[in-house]
Amino acid sequence: MRYLLLINDQESMFATMSPQEMGKMMGDYGKFHEELSASGAFKDAARLRPVATATTVRVRNGKTLTTDGPFAETKEQLGGYYLIDVKNLDEAIRWAAKIPSANHGCVEVRPVWEENEQ
């Protein structure tokens, strides 16, 4: 079953990190990625640009409305994702707990609604 692991962090935290702290975190991500890839569960991943570059789109009464930034004010912002294919939710949670950002932010685990499902 495929799961999307949505990584949420406080973007402002990165500006206060020392180069050593940032290097350690990126190294931890590299190790996580290697382990996930070696397991065969890895399908896709991407880091997202900051929320200041986001545009939110809504359609109301047939009119397309756009807003700069994310759709809601939150303490943590979506910063990236991993798409994995594992046996069940428990296995997806184990992988989510290994993502370095789970130590200071959160990782939302969402099952993918497959095309053949009703």
Phi and psi in radians as a Rosetta constraint file:
Dihedral C 1 N 2 CA 2 C 2 CIRCULARHARMONIC -1.573 0.35
Dihedral N 2 CA 2 C 2 N 3 CIRCULARHARMONIC 2.468 0.35
Dihedral C 2 N 3 CA 3 C 3 CIRCULARHARMONIC -2.312 0.35
Dihedral N 3 CA 3 C 3 N 4 CIRCULARHARMONIC 2.511 0.35
Dihedral C 3 N 4 CA 4 C 4 CIRCULARHARMONIC -1.797 0.35
Dihedral N 4 CA 4 C 4 N 5 CIRCULARHARMONIC 2.150 0.35
Dihedral C 4 N 5 CA 5 C 5 CIRCULARHARMONIC -1.755 0.35
Dihedral N 5 CA 5 C 5 N 6 CIRCULARHARMONIC 1.854 0.35
Dihedral C 5 N 6 CA 6 C 6 CIRCULARHARMONIC -1.633 0.35
Dihedral N 6 CA 6 C 6 N 7 CIRCULARHARMONIC 2.061 0.35
Dihedral C 6 N 7 CA 7 C 7 CIRCULARHARMONIC -1.635 0.35
Dihedral N 7 CA 7 C 7 N 8 CIRCULARHARMONIC 2.114 0.35
Dihedral C 7 N 8 CA 8 C 8 CIRCULARHARMONIC -2.077 0.35
Dihedral N 8 CA 8 C 8 N 9 CIRCULARHARMONIC 2.208 0.35
Dihedral C 8 N 9 CA 9 C 9 CIRCULARHARMONIC -2.322 0.35
Dihedral N 9 CA 9 C 9 N 10 CIRCULARHARMONIC 2.898 0.35
Dihedral C 9 N 10 CA 10 C 10 CIRCULARHARMONIC -1.514 0.35
Dihedral N 10 CA 10 C 10 N 11 CIRCULARHARMONIC 1.926 0.35
Dihedral C 10 N 11 CA 11 C 11 CIRCULARHARMONIC -0.992 0.35
Dihedral N 11 CA 11 C 11 N 12 CIRCULARHARMONIC -0.637 0.35
Dihedral C 11 N 12 CA 12 C 12 CIRCULARHARMONIC -1.083 0.35
Dihedral N 12 CA 12 C 12 N 13 CIRCULARHARMONIC -0.413 0.35
Dihedral C 12 N 13 CA 13 C 13 CIRCULARHARMONIC -1.083 0.35
Dihedral N 13 CA 13 C 13 N 14 CIRCULARHARMONIC -0.626 0.35
Dihedral C 13 N 14 CA 14 C 14 CIRCULARHARMONIC -1.140 0.35
Dihedral N 14 CA 14 C 14 N 15 CIRCULARHARMONIC -0.546 0.35
Dihedral C 14 N 15 CA 15 C 15 CIRCULARHARMONIC -1.196 0.35
Dihedral N 15 CA 15 C 15 N 16 CIRCULARHARMONIC -0.393 0.35
Dihedral C 15 N 16 CA 16 C 16 CIRCULARHARMONIC -1.692 0.35
Dihedral N 16 CA 16 C 16 N 17 CIRCULARHARMONIC -0.063 0.35
Dihedral C 16 N 17 CA 17 C 17 CIRCULARHARMONIC -1.383 0.35
Dihedral N 17 CA 17 C 17 N 18 CIRCULARHARMONIC 2.454 0.35
Dihedral C 17 N 18 CA 18 C 18 CIRCULARHARMONIC -1.280 0.35
Dihedral N 18 CA 18 C 18 N 19 CIRCULARHARMONIC 2.814 0.35
Dihedral C 18 N 19 CA 19 C 19 CIRCULARHARMONIC -0.997 0.35
Dihedral N 19 CA 19 C 19 N 20 CIRCULARHARMONIC -0.596 0.35
Dihedral C 19 N 20 CA 20 C 20 CIRCULARHARMONIC -1.179 0.35
Dihedral N 20 CA 20 C 20 N 21 CIRCULARHARMONIC -0.752 0.35
Dihedral C 20 N 21 CA 21 C 21 CIRCULARHARMONIC -1.121 0.35
Dihedral N 21 CA 21 C 21 N 22 CIRCULARHARMONIC -0.756 0.35
Dihedral C 21 N 22 CA 22 C 22 CIRCULARHARMONIC -1.124 0.35
Dihedral N 22 CA 22 C 22 N 23 CIRCULARHARMONIC -0.732 0.35
Dihedral C 22 N 23 CA 23 C 23 CIRCULARHARMONIC -1.065 0.35
Dihedral N 23 CA 23 C 23 N 24 CIRCULARHARMONIC -0.722 0.35
Dihedral C 23 N 24 CA 24 C 24 CIRCULARHARMONIC -1.126 0.35
Dihedral N 24 CA 24 C 24 N 25 CIRCULARHARMONIC -0.796 0.35
Dihedral C 24 N 25 CA 25 C 25 CIRCULARHARMONIC -1.081 0.35
Dihedral N 25 CA 25 C 25 N 26 CIRCULARHARMONIC -0.770 0.35
Dihedral C 25 N 26 CA 26 C 26 CIRCULARHARMONIC -1.154 0.35
Dihedral N 26 CA 26 C 26 N 27 CIRCULARHARMONIC -0.624 0.35
Dihedral C 26 N 27 CA 27 C 27 CIRCULARHARMONIC -1.115 0.35
Dihedral N 27 CA 27 C 27 N 28 CIRCULARHARMONIC -0.709 0.35
Dihedral C 27 N 28 CA 28 C 28 CIRCULARHARMONIC -1.094 0.35
Dihedral N 28 CA 28 C 28 N 29 CIRCULARHARMONIC -0.695 0.35
Dihedral C 28 N 29 CA 29 C 29 CIRCULARHARMONIC -1.113 0.35
Dihedral N 29 CA 29 C 29 N 30 CIRCULARHARMONIC -0.700 0.35
Dihedral C 29 N 30 CA 30 C 30 CIRCULARHARMONIC -1.054 0.35
Dihedral N 30 CA 30 C 30 N 31 CIRCULARHARMONIC -0.773 0.35
Dihedral C 30 N 31 CA 31 C 31 CIRCULARHARMONIC -1.125 0.35
Dihedral N 31 CA 31 C 31 N 32 CIRCULARHARMONIC -0.764 0.35
Dihedral C 31 N 32 CA 32 C 32 CIRCULARHARMONIC -1.029 0.35
Dihedral N 32 CA 32 C 32 N 33 CIRCULARHARMONIC -0.823 0.35
Dihedral C 32 N 33 CA 33 C 33 CIRCULARHARMONIC -1.069 0.35
Dihedral N 33 CA 33 C 33 N 34 CIRCULARHARMONIC -0.739 0.35
Dihedral C 33 N 34 CA 34 C 34 CIRCULARHARMONIC -1.076 0.35
Dihedral N 34 CA 34 C 34 N 35 CIRCULARHARMONIC -0.786 0.35
Dihedral C 34 N 35 CA 35 C 35 CIRCULARHARMONIC -1.110 0.35
Dihedral N 35 CA 35 C 35 N 36 CIRCULARHARMONIC -0.787 0.35
Dihedral C 35 N 36 CA 36 C 36 CIRCULARHARMONIC -1.104 0.35
Dihedral N 36 CA 36 C 36 N 37 CIRCULARHARMONIC -0.763 0.35
Dihedral C 36 N 37 CA 37 C 37 CIRCULARHARMONIC -1.096 0.35
Dihedral N 37 CA 37 C 37 N 38 CIRCULARHARMONIC -0.760 0.35
Dihedral C 37 N 38 CA 38 C 38 CIRCULARHARMONIC -1.124 0.35
Dihedral N 38 CA 38 C 38 N 39 CIRCULARHARMONIC -0.478 0.35
Dihedral C 38 N 39 CA 39 C 39 CIRCULARHARMONIC -1.294 0.35
Dihedral N 39 CA 39 C 39 N 40 CIRCULARHARMONIC -0.351 0.35
Dihedral C 39 N 40 CA 40 C 40 CIRCULARHARMONIC 1.552 0.35
Dihedral N 40 CA 40 C 40 N 41 CIRCULARHARMONIC -0.053 0.35
Dihedral C 40 N 41 CA 41 C 41 CIRCULARHARMONIC -1.435 0.35
Dihedral N 41 CA 41 C 41 N 42 CIRCULARHARMONIC -0.375 0.35
Dihedral C 41 N 42 CA 42 C 42 CIRCULARHARMONIC -1.173 0.35
Dihedral N 42 CA 42 C 42 N 43 CIRCULARHARMONIC 2.303 0.35
Dihedral C 42 N 43 CA 43 C 43 CIRCULARHARMONIC -2.099 0.35
Dihedral N 43 CA 43 C 43 N 44 CIRCULARHARMONIC -0.718 0.35
Dihedral C 43 N 44 CA 44 C 44 CIRCULARHARMONIC -2.920 0.35
Dihedral N 44 CA 44 C 44 N 45 CIRCULARHARMONIC 2.776 0.35
Dihedral C 44 N 45 CA 45 C 45 CIRCULARHARMONIC -2.818 0.35
Dihedral N 45 CA 45 C 45 N 46 CIRCULARHARMONIC 2.711 0.35
Dihedral C 45 N 46 CA 46 C 46 CIRCULARHARMONIC -2.799 0.35
Dihedral N 46 CA 46 C 46 N 47 CIRCULARHARMONIC 2.563 0.35
Dihedral C 46 N 47 CA 47 C 47 CIRCULARHARMONIC -1.676 0.35
Dihedral N 47 CA 47 C 47 N 48 CIRCULARHARMONIC 2.370 0.35
Dihedral C 47 N 48 CA 48 C 48 CIRCULARHARMONIC -1.665 0.35
Dihedral N 48 CA 48 C 48 N 49 CIRCULARHARMONIC 2.645 0.35
Dihedral C 48 N 49 CA 49 C 49 CIRCULARHARMONIC -1.228 0.35
Dihedral N 49 CA 49 C 49 N 50 CIRCULARHARMONIC 2.839 0.35
Dihedral C 49 N 50 CA 50 C 50 CIRCULARHARMONIC -1.012 0.35
Dihedral N 50 CA 50 C 50 N 51 CIRCULARHARMONIC 2.740 0.35
Dihedral C 50 N 51 CA 51 C 51 CIRCULARHARMONIC -1.071 0.35
Dihedral N 51 CA 51 C 51 N 52 CIRCULARHARMONIC -0.410 0.35
Dihedral C 51 N 52 CA 52 C 52 CIRCULARHARMONIC -1.091 0.35
Dihedral N 52 CA 52 C 52 N 53 CIRCULARHARMONIC -0.335 0.35
Dihedral C 52 N 53 CA 53 C 53 CIRCULARHARMONIC -1.665 0.35
Dihedral N 53 CA 53 C 53 N 54 CIRCULARHARMONIC -0.030 0.35
Dihedral C 53 N 54 CA 54 C 54 CIRCULARHARMONIC -1.407 0.35
Dihedral N 54 CA 54 C 54 N 55 CIRCULARHARMONIC 2.687 0.35
Dihedral C 54 N 55 CA 55 C 55 CIRCULARHARMONIC -2.287 0.35
Dihedral N 55 CA 55 C 55 N 56 CIRCULARHARMONIC 2.297 0.35
Dihedral C 55 N 56 CA 56 C 56 CIRCULARHARMONIC -1.804 0.35
Dihedral N 56 CA 56 C 56 N 57 CIRCULARHARMONIC 2.342 0.35
Dihedral C 56 N 57 CA 57 C 57 CIRCULARHARMONIC -2.009 0.35
Dihedral N 57 CA 57 C 57 N 58 CIRCULARHARMONIC 2.296 0.35
Dihedral C 57 N 58 CA 58 C 58 CIRCULARHARMONIC -2.294 0.35
Dihedral N 58 CA 58 C 58 N 59 CIRCULARHARMONIC 2.546 0.35
Dihedral C 58 N 59 CA 59 C 59 CIRCULARHARMONIC -2.027 0.35
Dihedral N 59 CA 59 C 59 N 60 CIRCULARHARMONIC 2.117 0.35
Dihedral C 59 N 60 CA 60 C 60 CIRCULARHARMONIC -2.266 0.35
Dihedral N 60 CA 60 C 60 N 61 CIRCULARHARMONIC 2.190 0.35
Dihedral C 60 N 61 CA 61 C 61 CIRCULARHARMONIC 0.911 0.35
Dihedral N 61 CA 61 C 61 N 62 CIRCULARHARMONIC 0.694 0.35
Dihedral C 61 N 62 CA 62 C 62 CIRCULARHARMONIC 1.375 0.35
Dihedral N 62 CA 62 C 62 N 63 CIRCULARHARMONIC -0.004 0.35
Dihedral C 62 N 63 CA 63 C 63 CIRCULARHARMONIC -1.820 0.35
Dihedral N 63 CA 63 C 63 N 64 CIRCULARHARMONIC 2.344 0.35
Dihedral C 63 N 64 CA 64 C 64 CIRCULARHARMONIC -1.488 0.35
Dihedral N 64 CA 64 C 64 N 65 CIRCULARHARMONIC 2.137 0.35
Dihedral C 64 N 65 CA 65 C 65 CIRCULARHARMONIC -1.987 0.35
Dihedral N 65 CA 65 C 65 N 66 CIRCULARHARMONIC 2.345 0.35
Dihedral C 65 N 66 CA 66 C 66 CIRCULARHARMONIC -2.095 0.35
Dihedral N 66 CA 66 C 66 N 67 CIRCULARHARMONIC 2.561 0.35
Dihedral C 66 N 67 CA 67 C 67 CIRCULARHARMONIC -2.322 0.35
Dihedral N 67 CA 67 C 67 N 68 CIRCULARHARMONIC 2.380 0.35
Dihedral C 67 N 68 CA 68 C 68 CIRCULARHARMONIC -1.208 0.35
Dihedral N 68 CA 68 C 68 N 69 CIRCULARHARMONIC 2.440 0.35
Dihedral C 68 N 69 CA 69 C 69 CIRCULARHARMONIC 1.594 0.35
Dihedral N 69 CA 69 C 69 N 70 CIRCULARHARMONIC -3.074 0.35
Dihedral C 69 N 70 CA 70 C 70 CIRCULARHARMONIC -1.283 0.35
Dihedral N 70 CA 70 C 70 N 71 CIRCULARHARMONIC 2.942 0.35
Dihedral C 70 N 71 CA 71 C 71 CIRCULARHARMONIC -1.305 0.35
Dihedral N 71 CA 71 C 71 N 72 CIRCULARHARMONIC -0.330 0.35
Dihedral C 71 N 72 CA 72 C 72 CIRCULARHARMONIC -2.545 0.35
Dihedral N 72 CA 72 C 72 N 73 CIRCULARHARMONIC 2.633 0.35
Dihedral C 72 N 73 CA 73 C 73 CIRCULARHARMONIC -1.381 0.35
Dihedral N 73 CA 73 C 73 N 74 CIRCULARHARMONIC 2.085 0.35
Dihedral C 73 N 74 CA 74 C 74 CIRCULARHARMONIC -2.389 0.35
Dihedral N 74 CA 74 C 74 N 75 CIRCULARHARMONIC 2.805 0.35
Dihedral C 74 N 75 CA 75 C 75 CIRCULARHARMONIC -1.265 0.35
Dihedral N 75 CA 75 C 75 N 76 CIRCULARHARMONIC -0.615 0.35
Dihedral C 75 N 76 CA 76 C 76 CIRCULARHARMONIC -2.030 0.35
Dihedral N 76 CA 76 C 76 N 77 CIRCULARHARMONIC 2.582 0.35
Dihedral C 76 N 77 CA 77 C 77 CIRCULARHARMONIC -2.074 0.35
Dihedral N 77 CA 77 C 77 N 78 CIRCULARHARMONIC 2.615 0.35
Dihedral C 77 N 78 CA 78 C 78 CIRCULARHARMONIC -1.182 0.35
Dihedral N 78 CA 78 C 78 N 79 CIRCULARHARMONIC 2.103 0.35
Dihedral C 78 N 79 CA 79 C 79 CIRCULARHARMONIC -1.985 0.35
Dihedral N 79 CA 79 C 79 N 80 CIRCULARHARMONIC -0.226 0.35
Dihedral C 79 N 80 CA 80 C 80 CIRCULARHARMONIC 3.016 0.35
Dihedral N 80 CA 80 C 80 N 81 CIRCULARHARMONIC -3.096 0.35
Dihedral C 80 N 81 CA 81 C 81 CIRCULARHARMONIC -2.705 0.35
Dihedral N 81 CA 81 C 81 N 82 CIRCULARHARMONIC 2.803 0.35
Dihedral C 81 N 82 CA 82 C 82 CIRCULARHARMONIC -2.208 0.35
Dihedral N 82 CA 82 C 82 N 83 CIRCULARHARMONIC 2.382 0.35
Dihedral C 82 N 83 CA 83 C 83 CIRCULARHARMONIC -1.852 0.35
Dihedral N 83 CA 83 C 83 N 84 CIRCULARHARMONIC 2.134 0.35
Dihedral C 83 N 84 CA 84 C 84 CIRCULARHARMONIC -2.188 0.35
Dihedral N 84 CA 84 C 84 N 85 CIRCULARHARMONIC 2.807 0.35
Dihedral C 84 N 85 CA 85 C 85 CIRCULARHARMONIC -2.226 0.35
Dihedral N 85 CA 85 C 85 N 86 CIRCULARHARMONIC 1.905 0.35
Dihedral C 85 N 86 CA 86 C 86 CIRCULARHARMONIC -2.348 0.35
Dihedral N 86 CA 86 C 86 N 87 CIRCULARHARMONIC 3.044 0.35
Dihedral C 86 N 87 CA 87 C 87 CIRCULARHARMONIC -1.216 0.35
Dihedral N 87 CA 87 C 87 N 88 CIRCULARHARMONIC -0.664 0.35
Dihedral C 87 N 88 CA 88 C 88 CIRCULARHARMONIC -2.839 0.35
Dihedral N 88 CA 88 C 88 N 89 CIRCULARHARMONIC 3.103 0.35
Dihedral C 88 N 89 CA 89 C 89 CIRCULARHARMONIC -1.076 0.35
Dihedral N 89 CA 89 C 89 N 90 CIRCULARHARMONIC -0.679 0.35
Dihedral C 89 N 90 CA 90 C 90 CIRCULARHARMONIC -1.020 0.35
Dihedral N 90 CA 90 C 90 N 91 CIRCULARHARMONIC -0.742 0.35
Dihedral C 90 N 91 CA 91 C 91 CIRCULARHARMONIC -1.174 0.35
Dihedral N 91 CA 91 C 91 N 92 CIRCULARHARMONIC -0.681 0.35
Dihedral C 91 N 92 CA 92 C 92 CIRCULARHARMONIC -1.088 0.35
Dihedral N 92 CA 92 C 92 N 93 CIRCULARHARMONIC -0.709 0.35
Dihedral C 92 N 93 CA 93 C 93 CIRCULARHARMONIC -1.138 0.35
Dihedral N 93 CA 93 C 93 N 94 CIRCULARHARMONIC -0.689 0.35
Dihedral C 93 N 94 CA 94 C 94 CIRCULARHARMONIC -1.059 0.35
Dihedral N 94 CA 94 C 94 N 95 CIRCULARHARMONIC -0.739 0.35
Dihedral C 94 N 95 CA 95 C 95 CIRCULARHARMONIC -1.160 0.35
Dihedral N 95 CA 95 C 95 N 96 CIRCULARHARMONIC -0.740 0.35
Dihedral C 95 N 96 CA 96 C 96 CIRCULARHARMONIC -1.038 0.35
Dihedral N 96 CA 96 C 96 N 97 CIRCULARHARMONIC -0.672 0.35
Dihedral C 96 N 97 CA 97 C 97 CIRCULARHARMONIC -1.169 0.35
Dihedral N 97 CA 97 C 97 N 98 CIRCULARHARMONIC -0.357 0.35
Dihedral C 97 N 98 CA 98 C 98 CIRCULARHARMONIC -1.506 0.35
Dihedral N 98 CA 98 C 98 N 99 CIRCULARHARMONIC -0.230 0.35
Dihedral C 98 N 99 CA 99 C 99 CIRCULARHARMONIC -1.178 0.35
Dihedral N 99 CA 99 C 99 N 100 CIRCULARHARMONIC 2.213 0.35
Dihedral C 99 N 100 CA 100 C 100 CIRCULARHARMONIC -0.899 0.35
Dihedral N 100 CA 100 C 100 N 101 CIRCULARHARMONIC -0.630 0.35
Dihedral C 100 N 101 CA 101 C 101 CIRCULARHARMONIC -1.189 0.35
Dihedral N 101 CA 101 C 101 N 102 CIRCULARHARMONIC -0.274 0.35
Dihedral C 101 N 102 CA 102 C 102 CIRCULARHARMONIC -1.121 0.35
Dihedral N 102 CA 102 C 102 N 103 CIRCULARHARMONIC -0.337 0.35
Dihedral C 102 N 103 CA 103 C 103 CIRCULARHARMONIC -1.332 0.35
Dihedral N 103 CA 103 C 103 N 104 CIRCULARHARMONIC -0.332 0.35
Dihedral C 103 N 104 CA 104 C 104 CIRCULARHARMONIC -2.368 0.35
Dihedral N 104 CA 104 C 104 N 105 CIRCULARHARMONIC -0.280 0.35
Dihedral C 104 N 105 CA 105 C 105 CIRCULARHARMONIC -2.130 0.35
Dihedral N 105 CA 105 C 105 N 106 CIRCULARHARMONIC -2.400 0.35
Dihedral C 105 N 106 CA 106 C 106 CIRCULARHARMONIC -2.576 0.35
Dihedral N 106 CA 106 C 106 N 107 CIRCULARHARMONIC 2.809 0.35
Dihedral C 106 N 107 CA 107 C 107 CIRCULARHARMONIC -2.213 0.35
Dihedral N 107 CA 107 C 107 N 108 CIRCULARHARMONIC 2.069 0.35
Dihedral C 107 N 108 CA 108 C 108 CIRCULARHARMONIC -1.545 0.35
Dihedral N 108 CA 108 C 108 N 109 CIRCULARHARMONIC 2.296 0.35
Dihedral C 108 N 109 CA 109 C 109 CIRCULARHARMONIC -1.839 0.35
Dihedral N 109 CA 109 C 109 N 110 CIRCULARHARMONIC 2.078 0.35
Dihedral C 109 N 110 CA 110 C 110 CIRCULARHARMONIC -2.228 0.35
Dihedral N 110 CA 110 C 110 N 111 CIRCULARHARMONIC 2.177 0.35
Dihedral C 110 N 111 CA 111 C 111 CIRCULARHARMONIC -1.207 0.35
Dihedral N 111 CA 111 C 111 N 112 CIRCULARHARMONIC 2.513 0.35
Dihedral C 111 N 112 CA 112 C 112 CIRCULARHARMONIC -1.483 0.35
Dihedral N 112 CA 112 C 112 N 113 CIRCULARHARMONIC 2.312 0.35
Dihedral C 112 N 113 CA 113 C 113 CIRCULARHARMONIC -1.412 0.35
Dihedral N 113 CA 113 C 113 N 114 CIRCULARHARMONIC 1.863 0.35
Dihedral C 113 N 114 CA 114 C 114 CIRCULARHARMONIC -1.257 0.35
Dihedral N 114 CA 114 C 114 N 115 CIRCULARHARMONIC 2.674 0.35
Dihedral C 114 N 115 CA 115 C 115 CIRCULARHARMONIC -1.003 0.35
Dihedral N 115 CA 115 C 115 N 116 CIRCULARHARMONIC -0.619 0.35
Dihedral C 115 N 116 CA 116 C 116 CIRCULARHARMONIC -1.504 0.35
Dihedral N 116 CA 116 C 116 N 117 CIRCULARHARMONIC 0.027 0.35
Dihedral C 116 N 117 CA 117 C 117 CIRCULARHARMONIC -1.551 0.35
Dihedral N 117 CA 117 C 117 N 118 CIRCULARHARMONIC 2.604 0.35
